[in-house]
Amino acid sequence: MTRIDSPTALTRRKRYIVEAVSRGYDLGTWRGTSRLAGGVLNEVYLAETSRGRFVIRVNRVRRSMAEIERLSTFLSHLRVRGIPVDELVPAADGQVAAEFDGELFSVHQHIQGTVHPSPADLSRSKTESMMTFLAHYHSASCGYRVEGVLAAGDDTLPVMYTDDPDRLRERLKNLPTTDPAVESAVNHAIDRAGSFFASGSYSKLKRTWIHGDFRCCNVAFDADGVSGLFDWDLLCNGPRLFDVAVASADLARTIAGPLSRDPETWWEEFARHLAAYREETRRLGTDMNESEVGSIRYLLLVDAILSGVFFALHLRRLPLKPGESASQRRQRSYRILSESVNDLAAIDSLIASVDSNIFPDP
């Protein structure tokens, strides 16, 4: 996440954040606070203190102490397994979060490294490191057991992965759209995905605690590769290949643009990133099975629905970020929506084609 400038209203909000967090945490002497540009649903701040750097989250996705406690336990599990993540700092009373004036604050360890908001900023070696790291994350999270629900409630998260077609339609119905063409395209895509979810191939996919939004904006890099992973709003149980589809599609889009613009180049780039992930799974002894290879196009369809269409529509409901104009937000929403609907059609054509061997064995 990158820092953003602070207009007067944000300065007042920062003062309140410092006062509230200081009541619940002993972080030493405060030296500076800045809001970070990431965090679509939660406010996220970087605090610089005499005890180091910390990330403060105003939690609006996880809305209870119990939910944050379960997340904290999961992050500790990953740390023990060698996966660097933004573990939670205990509050002064030993709780994992502090509540003031109806808001739930958590403090996370700051991960050293550089965060690149756009995949265009990544070198080839960093994209390969990112996909290799994903294989290690999946290996570490596979088999983790938790009492209660680890994922956040998805009533405020239309982009969270689900394999329930009715749930997808319910989310679409609750989003602000009146365009019959968009609804028709998404409903057709949901029908396609629903058939896949009901198939025997889907039941054979390896499942784990998927990050749900594995993109470079949620990864910190150092000179040697990935230095840490953060932002767990979309964490849920699902097929590990969904993370791979999300990450590889995001990286491919940087080189080739939307899938529908230049499919051949797009697939070449996508396959390159997929190969980096698969090569590492083989080294770890967790290679992709045949069903997973065949599932990729369907998971891309789900990603285009969730991260594309649903995200574009949901953007219209969210408050503007500091420095963002209403016009910029509208343009961003319409651009993502248009590209995603076109991508749905391109993926649908791929699924309908007779050629199933689109990804050569790396």
C-alpha positions, 0 to 999 in steps of 0.5 A, a space after each residue: 500500500 502507498 501513502 496518500 496526502 492528508 486533507 484537513 478532514 483526514 487530518 482530523 480523522 488521523 488525530 482520532 485514530 491516534 487517540 483511540 489506538 493509544 488508549 488500547 495499545 502501548 506502541 511507544 511514542 508516536 512519530 507520524 501517521 499516514 493513511 495508506 491508499 489500499 483498503 477498499 472496505 477498511 481504513 488502513 493507516 501506517 503508524 511510525 512510533 519509537 517501537 517501530 512501524 505498525 499498520 492500523 486497520 479500522 475493521 469493517 469486514 470482520 466485525 467482532 473480536 471473535 472473528 479477529 481472534 480466529 484470523 490472528 490464530 491463522 496468521 500465527 500458524 502461517 508464521 510458524 510454517 515460514 510464511 511471512 505475514 502481518 501478524 496482529 499485535 496484542 492490545 494492552 489488555 491482551 485482546 487481539 483488537 480494541 473497540 472504541 466508539 463502535 469501531 474495532 481497531 486492530 494493529 498489525 506488524 508492518 512487513 518490510 519491503 516495497 508494495 507495487 500498486 500495479 503489476 506493471 512495476 514488477 520485474 519478471 523475476 518478481 512475478 515468478 517469485 510471487 507465483 512461487 511464494 503462492 505455492 508455499 502459502 497454499 502448502 502452509 495453509 492446507 489442512 489448517 483446522 479452526 473452530 468457528 468461521 475463519 472467513 469474514 461474513 460475505 454480506 458486505 463482500 460481493 467479490 468473495 469466492 463462492 461455489 453457490 450459483 444462487 449466492 452469486 445471483 443474490 449478490 448480483 441482484 443486490 448490486 446497483 445495475 439496471 443494464 439488462 445486457 450486463 445481467 444477462 451476460 453475468 447470469 449466463 456465466 453463472 449458469 456455466 460456472 454452476 454446471 462446473 461446480 456440480 461436476 465431478 471434476 470440481 469435487 476433485 480440486 485441492 482446497 485450502 484457505 485461499 487468500 482470495 485477492 492474491 495480487 501484487 498490491 497485497 504483497 511486499 517485495 524485497 531484493 530477493 523476492 517476496 517479503 510478506 503477504 497481507 490483506 485478509 478480507 477475502 480469505 475463505 475456503 476454496 480451490 487453491 487454483 482460484 488464487 492462481 487464476 486471480 494472480 496470473 490473470 492480473 499479471 497477464 492483463 498488464 502485458 496484454 490488456 484485457 483478455 478479449 483484446 488480444 487473447 493469444 498474447 494474454 494466454 501466453 502470459 497467463 500460462 507463463 505465470 501458471 507454469 511458475 506456480 506449477 513448477 514449485 508445487 512439483 518441487 513441494 510434492 503438491 503438483 496440480 492434478 488433471 482436474 485442476 488444469 481443466 478447471 482454470 477456464 471456469 475459475 477465470 469465469 468466476 474471477 471475471 464475475 467477482 473481481 470484474 463485474 461485481 467489483 465494478 458495480 460495488 465500487 459505485 457504493 463505496 465512499 471515495 478515497 482521499 484524492 479521488 473524484 466522483 468522475 474518476 470513480 465512475 470512469 473506473 467503474 465503467 471501464 472495469 465493467 465493460 472489460 469484464 463483460 467482454 472477458 466473460 464472452 471470451 472465456 465462454 467461447 473458450 469453454 465452448 471450444 473443443 480444444 481443451 489443451 490450452 495450457 502446455 505442460 511446463 
